[in-house]
């Protein structure tokens, strides 16, 4: 895989927190500049999970090709390593056909896996993982998070206690290798290669209270669009509420409502609260990426002008290179 890097084609990444308005802007830019979109979203990969993931519809796509949407079923394994391989294959395919690539989404880990590489990951340790899952079932996520904090404070600070997938992975790596996950990630970061030498990363933001209002509106639209029926259907199809996909924000909340553990109002309050917290964690991820050019979501004209200049520079570079070779 290394012999394809660095990829020199101009690539746009449009990122931001949930409900910020990435979808509409990405379609406008894609239609104007002939982009195909590679989704960078950890939930939109799942089939049958549409409303709770705010998945773009065929009508909303307006003919713009999208990749890495509806690629696995809810009970299939999918993580950053799988995403990296599939996304890189999609990028290569798009560029080979003479099209432009836009990366769009809000999952920071997935974006980093593509831009920096995570496929050099450590092996899995099934027996250790099984033991940790049993421990999680008996003791709960708080106890395991406390355990992680004692051995790897950095990982514990970046992994929320309810993010059981990564919590278990961090403990599994430590037990299996005797080393902290945070140290191994830093070593990889220090040795990583440049994968994309010509990329413009645009971040969308807005006033925090305005974002929270948009999150509330998004939640209301979900609930009025048949979200409860979608989750009931998933359970009827046999998808366990213990699956990674079903433990995500929204789906786990609706499962509790369906099972009678929460009433409707309680579910809405906790769903809105946890979505806000998720948006904060997304900002934390993205703030580590110093190359992001941040824009208020209301300044689409400025964003479009920046994209135009970026692509013009690419065309100028290609013209000069062709002239030099003549």
Phi, psi and omega per residue, in radians:
X1 nan -0.533 -3.044
X2 -1.086 -0.471 -3.051
X3 -1.265 -0.125 3.106
X4 -1.572 -0.163 -3.081
X5 -1.744 2.668 -0.084
X6 -1.394 2.525 3.035
X7 -1.394 2.146 -2.997
X8 -1.718 -0.146 3.116
X9 -1.100 2.556 3.113
X10 -1.210 2.228 -3.118
X11 -2.287 2.434 3.080
X12 -1.862 2.399 2.965
X13 -2.079 2.161 3.125
X14 -2.007 1.925 -3.021
X15 -2.231 2.978 3.122
X16 2.804 2.999 -3.095
X17 -1.262 2.943 3.120
X18 -1.024 2.474 3.045
X19 1.259 0.151 -3.085
X20 -1.305 -0.460 -3.136
X21 1.994 0.491 -3.116
X22 -1.161 -0.674 -3.001
X23 -1.053 -0.898 -3.079
X24 -1.074 -0.774 -3.128
X25 -1.167 -0.682 -3.125
X26 -1.094 -0.672 3.126
X27 -1.179 -0.755 3.119
X28 -1.019 -0.816 -3.123
X29 -1.186 -0.711 -3.106
X30 -1.112 -0.728 -3.124
X31 -1.202 -0.624 -3.088
X32 -1.333 -0.649 -3.014
X33 -1.999 0.230 3.033
X34 1.080 0.830 3.056
X35 -1.555 2.619 2.772
X36 -1.844 2.545 -3.000
X37 -1.837 2.293 3.001
X38 -1.854 1.983 -3.111
X39 -1.216 2.308 3.085
X40 -1.998 1.194 -3.042
X41 -2.423 2.192 -3.042
X42 -1.307 -0.215 -3.115
X43 -1.886 -0.492 -3.099
X44 -1.292 -0.053 3.044
X45 -1.261 -0.324 -2.999
X46 -1.558 2.248 3.002
X47 -1.218 2.727 3.094
X48 1.228 -0.019 -3.132
X49 -2.072 1.511 -2.992
X50 -1.902 -0.909 -3.030
X51 -1.229 -0.821 -3.101
X52 -1.201 -0.291 3.105
X53 -1.761 0.013 -3.069
X54 0.911 0.734 -3.077
X55 -1.162 2.394 3.114
X56 -1.103 2.411 3.135
X57 -1.561 2.893 3.100
X58 -1.046 -0.671 3.133
X59 -1.142 -0.730 -3.134
X60 -1.169 -0.483 3.124
X61 -1.135 -0.465 3.116
X62 0.902 0.670 3.086
X63 1.486 -0.045 3.127
X64 -1.361 2.126 3.129
X65 -1.110 2.350 3.101
X66 -2.101 2.512 -3.128
X67 -2.162 2.642 3.140
X68 1.141 0.629 2.942
X69 -2.084 2.324 -3.131
X70 1.038 0.947 -3.105
X71 -1.875 -0.297 3.113
X72 -2.454 2.798 3.042
X73 -1.492 2.801 -3.041
X74 -1.030 -0.391 -3.127
X75 -1.714 0.161 3.093
X76 -1.660 2.561 3.137
X77 -1.222 2.361 3.070
X78 -2.675 2.241 3.127
X79 -2.565 -2.976 -3.070
X80 -1.121 -0.574 3.139
X81 -1.169 -0.794 3.107
X82 -1.118 -0.760 3.127
X83 -1.019 -0.801 -3.107
X84 -0.957 -0.812 -3.097
X85 -1.169 -0.760 -3.117
X86 -1.223 -0.701 -3.126
X87 -1.174 -0.712 3.131
X88 -1.122 -0.687 3.094
X89 -1.112 -0.697 3.119
X90 -1.139 -0.739 3.122
X91 -1.059 -0.809 -3.139
X92 -1.088 -0.710 3.139
X93 -1.119 -0.780 -3.128
X94 -1.086 -0.832 -3.111
X95 -1.144 -0.628 -3.136
X96 -1.127 -0.453 3.118
X97 -1.589 0.138 3.076
X98 1.372 0.287 3.120
X99 -1.731 2.910 3.096
X100 -1.695 2.710 -3.093
X101 -1.955 2.304 2.942
X102 -2.148 2.205 3.044
X103 -1.641 2.203 -3.061
X104 -2.378 2.230 3.077
X105 2.859 -2.972 -3.066
X106 -2.300 0.178 -3.128
X107 -1.660 1.733 -3.044
X108 -1.028 -0.711 -3.124
X109 -1.099 -0.690 -3.140
X110 -1.175 -0.721 3.114
X111 -1.084 -0.773 -3.138
X112 -1.131 -0.629 3.138
X113 -1.080 -0.626 3.126
X114 -1.338 -0.769 -3.059
X115 -1.310 -0.555 -3.040
X116 -2.017 -0.402 3.134
X117 1.621 2.190 3.060
X118 -2.245 0.061 -3.040
X119 -1.228 -0.199 3.073
X120 -1.464 0.614 -3.051
X121 -1.261 2.830 3.127
X122 -1.253 2.739 3.124
X123 -1.184 2.847 3.056
X124 -1.500 2.690 3.118
X125 -2.220 1.473 -2.986
X126 -0.976 -0.719 -3.106
X127 -1.166 -0.735 3.106
X128 -1.111 -0.765 -3.127
X129 -1.069 -0.755 3.135
X130 -1.062 -0.743 3.114
X131 -1.121 -0.677 3.116
X132 -1.183 -0.646 3.106
X133 -1.136 -0.662 3.079
X134 -1.158 -0.690 3.105
X135 -1.125 -0.692 3.107
X136 -1.082 -0.729 -3.131
X137 -1.109 -0.641 -3.088
X138 -1.449 -0.732 -2.963
X139 -1.830 -0.364 -3.135
X140 1.572 2.883 -3.025
X141 -1.248 -0.500 -3.121
X142 -1.111 -0.743 3.134
X143 -1.103 -0.753 -3.136
X144 -1.188 -0.610 3.110
X145 -1.166 -0.673 3.072
X146 -1.100 -0.684 3.105
X147 -1.097 -0.752 3.128
X148 -1.129 -0.688 -3.125
X149 -1.063 -0.539 -3.136
X150 -1.261 -0.530 -3.056
X151 -1.839 -0.391 -3.076
X152 -2.667 1.424 -3.069
X153 -1.062 -0.657 -3.105
X154 -1.106 -0.821 3.119
X155 -1.128 -0.685 -3.138
X156 -1.102 -0.609 -3.141
X157 -1.230 -0.530 -3.090
X158 -1.683 -0.189 3.137
X159 -1.881 2.071 3.106
X160 -1.176 2.556 -3.093
X161 -1.052 -0.469 3.140
X162 -1.503 -0.109 3.090
X163 -1.480 1.295 -2.984
X164 -1.152 -0.506 3.140
X165 -1.059 -0.910 -3.123
X166 -1.324 -0.528 3.076
X167 -1.067 -0.840 3.120
X168 -1.151 -0.645 -3.140
X169 -1.125 -0.724 3.136
X170 -1.105 -0.746 3.114
X171 -1.204 -0.677 3.119
X172 -1.068 -0.777 -3.133
X173 -1.107 -0.742 -3.129
X174 -1.136 -0.778 3.139
X175 -1.192 -0.598 -3.083
X176 -1.409 -0.528 -3.070
X177 -2.007 -0.308 -3.076
X178 1.380 0.147 -3.113
X179 -2.170 2.736 -3.142
X180 -1.392 2.438 3.139
X181 -1.064 -0.697 -3.119
X182 -1.064 -0.663 3.115
X183 -1.161 -0.733 -3.121
X184 -1.171 -0.658 3.092
X185 -1.150 -0.681 3.126
X186 -1.156 -0.700 3.100
X187 -1.073 -0.723 3.114
X188 -1.149 -0.709 3.130
X189 -1.072 -0.708 -3.120
X190 -1.182 -0.468 -3.054
X191 -1.846 0.060 -3.022
X192 -1.214 2.703 3.115
X193 -1.726 2.843 3.050
X194 -1.361 2.087 -3.118
X195 -1.641 -0.709 -3.102
X196 -2.198 1.948 -3.034
X197 -1.568 -0.065 -3.078
X198 -2.490 1.262 -3.066
X199 -2.211 2.399 3.064
X200 -1.943 2.089 -3.116
X201 -1.899 2.034 -3.105
X202 -1.901 2.239 3.105
X203 -1.916 2.339 3.103
X204 -1.705 2.373 3.111
X205 -2.523 3.042 3.064
X206 -2.903 3.039 3.056
X207 -0.953 2.385 -3.031
X208 -1.035 -0.697 3.133
X209 -1.164 -0.607 3.080
X210 -1.149 -0.697 3.105
X211 -1.102 -0.751 3.138
X212 -1.094 -0.621 3.085
X213 -1.135 -0.722 3.113
X214 -1.126 -0.662 3.098
X215 -1.101 -0.728 3.095
X216 -1.092 -0.709 3.107
X217 -1.158 -0.717 3.098
X218 -1.053 -0.763 3.134
X219 -1.070 -0.752 -3.139
X220 -1.118 -0.741 3.128
X221 -1.085 -0.764 3.115
X222 -0.987 -0.861 -3.059
X223 -1.172 -0.548 -3.138
X224 -1.479 -0.099 -3.082
X225 -1.817 0.143 3.097
X226 1.679 0.503 -3.119
X227 -1.112 -0.714 3.141
X228 -1.080 -0.727 3.114
X229 -1.127 -0.633 3.114
X230 -1.084 -0.783 -3.127
X231 -1.201 -0.704 3.080
X232 -1.031 -0.706 3.127
X233 -1.125 -0.715 3.115
X234 -1.076 -0.746 3.119
X235 -1.151 -0.688 3.117
X236 -1.119 -0.623 3.123
X237 -1.261 -0.129 3.065
X238 1.733 0.173 3.108
X239 -1.389 2.046 -3.063
X240 -1.216 2.538 3.105
X241 -1.289 -0.007 3.066
X242 -1.600 -0.108 3.119
X243 -1.118 2.623 3.096
X244 -0.961 -0.765 -3.117
X245 -1.114 -0.637 -3.079
X246 -1.455 -0.186 3.087
X247 -1.592 0.071 -3.086
X248 -1.330 2.919 3.133
X249 -1.043 2.342 -3.124
X250 1.706 -1.040 -3.106
X251 -1.199 -0.770 3.118
X252 -1.134 -0.616 3.139
X253 -1.186 -0.771 -3.119
X254 -1.202 -0.583 3.083
X255 -1.047 -0.756 3.132
X256 -1.115 -0.618 3.105
X257 -1.199 -0.764 -3.124
X258 -1.110 -0.657 -3.131
X259 -1.379 -0.088 3.116
X260 1.489 0.134 3.123
X261 -1.305 -0.538 3.083
X262 -2.208 2.562 2.982
X263 -1.454 3.048 -3.017
X264 -1.059 -0.798 -3.091
X265 -1.164 -0.694 3.123
X266 -1.102 -0.705 3.114
X267 -1.078 -0.785 -3.129
X268 -1.090 -0.785 -3.111
X269 -1.084 -0.771 -3.107
X270 -1.259 -0.631 3.111
X271 -1.128 -0.785 3.124
X272 -1.122 -0.767 3.127
X273 -1.061 -0.820 -3.076
X274 -1.248 -0.516 3.066
X275 -1.201 -0.674 3.062
X276 -1.082 -0.768 3.131
X277 -1.104 -0.649 3.107
X278 -1.116 -0.722 3.109
X279 -1.058 -0.689 3.092
X280 -1.091 -0.720 3.137
X281 -1.171 -0.605 3.084
X282 -1.090 -0.771 3.103
X283 -1.060 -0.683 3.118
X284 -1.047 -0.748 3.092
X285 -1.058 -0.906 -3.020
X286 -1.220 -0.504 -3.142
X287 -1.165 -0.264 3.058
X288 -1.360 -0.263 -3.097
X289 -1.664 1.679 -3.017
X290 -1.191 -0.303 -3.082
X291 -1.430 -0.071 -3.105
X292 -1.237 2.337 3.010
X293 -1.716 1.918 -3.035
X294 -1.534 2.419 3.096
X295 -2.395 2.503 2.979
X296 -1.148 2.477 -3.062
X297 -1.077 -0.327 -3.127
X298 -1.443 -0.111 -3.038
X299 -1.792 0.892 -3.105
X300 -1.033 -0.592 -3.119
X301 -1.110 -0.727 3.116
X302 -1.151 -0.691 3.130
X303 -1.125 -0.785 -3.136
X304 -1.094 -0.671 3.118
X305 -1.118 -0.682 3.112
X306 -1.136 -0.770 3.118
X307 -1.073 -0.734 3.129
X308 -1.045 -0.784 3.130
X309 -1.136 -0.713 -3.129
X310 -1.084 -0.804 3.138
X311 -1.245 -0.559 3.078
X312 -1.130 -0.692 3.084
X313 -1.071 -0.673 3.122
X314 -1.137 -0.770 -3.139
X315 -1.115 -0.674 3.113
X316 -1.125 -0.716 3.135
X317 -1.118 -0.777 -3.137
X318 -1.112 -0.677 -3.140
X319 -1.144 -0.766 3.140
X320 -1.136 -0.661 3.142
X321 -1.150 -0.720 3.135
X322 -1.128 -0.701 3.132
X323 -1.118 -0.693 -3.139
X324 -1.134 -0.521 -3.098
X325 -1.494 -0.236 -3.076
X326 -1.218 nan nan
